[in-house]
Amino acid sequence: MKQSIFTVGENKLIAKNTYYMTLEGDASSLTSPGQFINIKLHGFFLRRPISVCDYNENEIKIIYKVVGGGTKYLSEMTKGDELDVLCGLGNGYDISKSGKNPVLIGGGVGIPPLYNLCKKLVEKCEEVTVILGFNSQDEIFAVKEFEETGARVFITTADGSSGTKGFVTDALKNVDYSYFYTCGPMPMFKAIESIAKTSGQYSFEERMGCGFGACMGCSCKTKYGNKRICKEGPVLEREEIIW
């Protein structure tokens, strides 16, 4: 974990209530896909944890949805504004377990951390499949970017306005895969757990107080005791989770 000042580059609306932002600064503490950053916003007591979409040593790309006062404040920032950021937080995805043809399953704002993961898996696997789930067509984002990695991409929408009508599990049951990686809301996780055919990794979305394991406010029950989503997570393996 490293605390740094980042400068806002782009900050633009890309879908309904959904923004894409670039942050320029020292991102060397990010070491694996699935990690997150924690942003301090002026006038707000708690930092805002945001998953990392993509990164290199000097830049972080995030995609976030406006759901409250903090993210509304973030959406109004402009190029050149500065942010105090805790960087390199959490435990990311382990790509060594992917096998030859993994599937990545993302729902809504759980999609962004899968992008850098997808790029890395495409480099080592024979085929990578991505399933992206949205409520409706006006919420869809990042499809082109995933397709450009070389992955095979499927879209589902709950209302049927684009792609397969239904949920990510409606697409997943028709896919052959060696391993799965996923990020999204808990109802989606439970649906995946009921039909998944292989081992896999879940990246949890939880409310966090501190973001680095001090407050114990985001604990998850596992076979090895309680694990902190912000510290030992957000990525946990399927076999260890107690649902």
C-alpha positions as CSV (number, residue, x, y, z in Angstrom):
1,M,0.0,0.0,0.0
2,K,1.2,3.5,-0.9
3,Q,-0.3,6.9,-0.4
4,S,0.2,9.2,-3.3
5,I,-1.2,12.3,-4.9
6,F,-2.7,11.7,-8.4
7,T,-3.7,14.2,-11.0
8,V,-7.0,13.7,-12.9
9,G,-6.7,13.3,-16.6
10,E,-9.9,12.2,-18.4
11,N,-13.2,12.1,-16.6
12,K,-16.1,11.4,-18.9
13,L,-19.6,9.9,-18.9
14,I,-19.5,6.6,-20.9
15,A,-22.9,5.1,-20.0
16,K,-25.9,5.8,-17.7
17,N,-24.5,7.2,-14.5
18,T,-21.1,5.6,-15.3
19,Y,-17.8,7.4,-15.7
20,Y,-14.4,6.7,-17.0
21,M,-11.4,8.4,-15.2
22,T,-7.7,8.4,-15.7
23,L,-5.4,9.2,-12.8
24,E,-1.7,10.2,-13.4
25,G,0.9,9.4,-10.7
26,D,3.0,6.7,-9.1
27,A,1.0,3.5,-9.5
28,S,4.0,1.2,-9.0
29,S,2.4,-0.4,-5.9
30,L,-0.3,-2.1,-8.1
31,T,1.0,-5.6,-8.9
32,S,-2.0,-7.7,-10.0
33,P,-5.4,-7.4,-11.6
34,G,-8.3,-7.1,-9.1
35,Q,-6.6,-4.8,-6.7
36,F,-8.3,-1.5,-5.8
37,I,-7.5,2.1,-4.7
38,N,-9.1,4.2,-1.9
39,I,-9.7,7.8,-2.7
40,K,-10.0,10.7,-0.2
41,L,-12.6,13.3,-1.2
42,H,-12.8,16.7,0.4
43,G,-15.7,17.0,2.8
44,F,-16.3,13.3,3.1
45,F,-15.1,11.4,6.2
46,L,-14.5,8.0,4.6
47,R,-12.4,7.3,1.5
48,R,-14.1,5.7,-1.5
49,P,-12.8,2.3,-2.6
50,I,-12.8,2.0,-6.4
51,S,-11.6,-1.1,-8.3
52,V,-8.8,-0.6,-10.9
53,C,-9.8,-1.2,-14.5
54,D,-6.3,-0.9,-16.0
55,Y,-2.9,0.4,-14.9
56,N,0.7,0.9,-15.6
57,E,3.5,2.4,-13.5
58,N,2.4,6.0,-14.1
59,E,-1.4,5.8,-14.7
60,I,-4.5,4.2,-13.3
61,K,-7.8,3.8,-15.2
62,I,-11.1,3.4,-13.2
63,I,-14.7,3.1,-14.2
64,Y,-17.2,4.1,-11.5
65,K,-20.9,4.6,-11.1
66,V,-22.6,7.6,-9.5
67,V,-24.6,6.1,-6.6
68,G,-24.2,8.7,-3.8
69,G,-22.6,12.0,-2.7
70,G,-19.0,10.7,-2.9
71,T,-19.2,9.4,-6.5
72,K,-21.2,12.5,-7.5
73,Y,-18.4,14.6,-6.2
74,L,-15.9,12.5,-8.1
75,S,-17.9,12.8,-11.4
76,E,-17.6,16.6,-11.2
77,M,-13.8,16.7,-11.0
78,T,-11.9,18.0,-14.0
79,K,-8.5,17.6,-15.7
80,G,-5.7,18.8,-13.4
81,D,-7.6,18.3,-10.1
82,E,-5.6,16.4,-7.5
83,L,-6.7,13.4,-5.4
84,D,-5.1,11.8,-2.3
85,V,-5.1,8.0,-3.1
86,L,-4.1,4.9,-1.2
87,C,-2.9,2.7,-4.0
88,G,-2.2,-1.1,-4.4
89,L,-4.8,-2.3,-1.9
90,G,-6.1,-5.8,-1.6
91,N,-5.3,-9.2,-3.0
92,G,-5.8,-9.6,-6.8
93,Y,-6.7,-12.4,-9.1
94,D,-4.3,-15.4,-9.4
95,I,-3.9,-16.0,-13.2
96,S,-1.8,-19.1,-12.7
97,K,-4.9,-21.2,-12.1
98,S,-6.8,-20.2,-15.3
99,G,-6.2,-23.3,-17.4
100,K,-6.5,-23.1,-21.2
101,N,-9.9,-21.5,-21.6
102,P,-11.1,-19.4,-18.6
103,V,-14.3,-17.4,-18.5
104,L,-14.6,-14.0,-16.9
105,I,-18.1,-13.0,-15.6
106,G,-18.8,-9.4,-14.7
107,G,-22.0,-7.7,-13.5
108,G,-22.4,-3.9,-13.7
109,V,-19.7,-2.0,-11.8
110,G,-18.1,-5.4,-11.2
111,I,-16.9,-5.4,-14.8
112,P,-14.0,-2.9,-14.6
113,P,-11.5,-5.1,-12.6
114,L,-11.9,-7.8,-15.2
115,Y,-10.4,-5.8,-18.0
116,N,-6.7,-5.9,-17.0
117,L,-7.2,-9.5,-16.0
118,C,-8.6,-10.2,-19.4
119,K,-5.5,-8.7,-21.1
120,K,-3.2,-10.8,-19.1
121,L,-5.1,-14.0,-19.7
122,V,-5.3,-13.5,-23.4
123,E,-1.5,-13.4,-23.5
124,K,-1.3,-16.9,-21.9
125,C,-4.5,-18.8,-22.7
126,E,-5.8,-20.5,-25.8
127,E,-9.2,-18.8,-25.5
128,V,-10.7,-16.4,-23.1
129,T,-14.5,-15.9,-22.8
130,V,-16.0,-12.8,-21.2
131,I,-19.7,-12.5,-20.1
132,L,-20.8,-9.0,-19.3
133,G,-24.2,-8.5,-17.5
134,F,-26.2,-5.3,-17.5
135,N,-29.7,-4.2,-16.6
136,S,-30.4,-2.5,-19.9
137,Q,-28.8,-1.3,-23.1
138,D,-28.2,2.3,-21.8
139,E,-25.9,0.9,-19.0
140,I,-23.6,-1.0,-21.4
141,F,-19.9,0.0,-21.4
142,A,-16.4,-1.4,-22.3
143,V,-17.7,-4.1,-24.7
144,K,-15.5,-2.8,-27.5
145,E,-12.4,-2.7,-25.3
146,F,-12.9,-6.3,-24.2
147,E,-13.4,-7.4,-27.8
148,E,-10.2,-5.6,-28.8
149,T,-8.1,-7.8,-26.4
150,G,-9.0,-10.8,-28.5
151,A,-11.4,-12.3,-26.0
152,R,-14.8,-13.8,-27.0
153,V,-17.5,-11.5,-25.5
154,F,-21.1,-12.2,-24.7
155,I,-23.6,-9.5,-23.4
156,T,-26.7,-10.1,-21.3
157,T,-29.3,-7.6,-20.3
158,A,-32.0,-8.2,-17.7
159,D,-34.7,-6.5,-19.9
160,G,-33.5,-8.0,-23.2
161,S,-32.7,-4.7,-24.8
162,S,-29.2,-6.0,-26.0
163,G,-27.6,-9.4,-26.3
164,T,-29.0,-12.3,-24.4
165,K,-32.1,-11.6,-22.4
166,G,-31.6,-12.6,-18.8
167,F,-28.6,-12.8,-16.5
168,V,-24.9,-13.8,-16.8
169,T,-25.8,-17.4,-15.8
170,D,-28.0,-17.7,-18.9
171,A,-24.9,-17.3,-21.0
172,L,-22.6,-19.2,-18.7
173,K,-24.5,-22.4,-19.0
174,N,-23.7,-22.5,-22.7
175,V,-19.9,-22.0,-22.3
176,D,-17.1,-24.5,-21.9
177,Y,-14.4,-23.3,-19.6
178,S,-11.5,-24.5,-17.5
179,Y,-11.8,-21.9,-14.7
180,F,-13.9,-18.8,-13.8
181,Y,-13.1,-15.4,-12.5
182,T,-16.0,-13.1,-11.5
183,C,-16.8,-9.7,-9.9
184,G,-20.2,-8.3,-9.1
185,P,-23.1,-8.2,-6.7
186,M,-23.9,-11.0,-4.2
187,P,-27.1,-12.3,-5.9
188,M,-25.0,-12.8,-9.1
189,F,-22.4,-14.7,-7.1
190,K,-25.0,-17.1,-5.6
191,A,-26.5,-17.8,-9.0
192,I,-23.0,-18.5,-10.4
193,E,-22.2,-20.8,-7.4
194,S,-25.3,-22.8,-8.1
195,I,-24.2,-23.8,-11.7
196,A,-20.4,-23.3,-11.9
197,K,-18.7,-26.4,-13.2
198,T,-15.1,-25.6,-12.1
199,S,-13.1,-23.9,-9.5
200,G,-12.9,-20.1,-9.6
201,Q,-12.3,-16.8,-7.9
202,Y,-14.9,-14.3,-6.6
203,S,-14.0,-10.6,-6.2
204,F,-16.4,-9.2,-3.5
205,E,-18.0,-5.8,-3.4
206,E,-18.2,-4.7,0.2
207,R,-18.6,-1.4,2.1
208,M,-15.2,-0.6,3.6
209,G,-14.3,1.7,6.5
210,C,-10.6,1.9,6.3
211,G,-9.7,-0.1,3.2
212,F,-6.6,-1.7,4.6
213,G,-7.7,-4.2,7.3
214,A,-7.7,-2.1,10.5
215,C,-11.4,-1.8,11.2
216,M,-12.6,-5.4,10.5
217,G,-15.8,-3.9,9.0
218,C,-15.8,-5.9,5.8
219,S,-15.2,-9.5,7.0
220,C,-16.4,-12.6,5.1
221,K,-16.8,-16.1,6.6
222,T,-14.5,-18.7,5.1
223,K,-13.4,-22.2,6.0
224,Y,-10.2,-20.7,7.4
225,G,-11.9,-18.1,9.6
226,N,-13.1,-14.6,8.9
227,K,-11.2,-12.8,6.1
228,R,-11.2,-9.1,5.5
229,I,-12.4,-8.2,2.0
230,C,-10.1,-5.2,1.8
231,K,-7.0,-7.0,3.0
232,E,-7.1,-10.8,2.4
233,G,-9.6,-10.1,-0.4
234,P,-11.3,-8.7,-2.4
235,V,-10.6,-11.9,-4.3
236,L,-11.4,-15.2,-2.6
237,E,-11.3,-18.7,-4.0
238,R,-14.5,-20.7,-4.5
239,E,-13.6,-23.6,-2.2
240,E,-12.9,-21.4,0.8
241,I,-16.1,-19.3,0.9
242,I,-19.0,-20.1,3.3
243,W,-22.1,-18.8,1.7
